[in-house]
Amino acid sequence: MGRGRAKAKQTKVARELKYSSPTMDLDALQREIGSGKAASDDEQEYDDYADSYSSYTDDEDARRR
């Protein structure tokens, strides 16, 4: 007993989440994620490692065949 009010509240919240269309602040999202320079730096760092270890991947591919 006593669960009716809580269940009604949960149903109301679930319905609001399901049918509401929140507005997205894309500018705030972009600021939160970052400017994008970090991704370029990460790609450059990955390329450096990939070049130095590329000889190992060629050997593994040949053994698998």
Contacts in CASP RR format, 6 or more apart in sequence:
PFRMAT RR
TARGET T0000
AUTHOR 0000-0000-0000
METHOD contacts of the structure
MODEL  1
MGRGRAKAKQTKVARELKYSSPTMDLDALQREIGSGKAASDDEQEYDDYA
DSYSSYTDDEDARRR
END
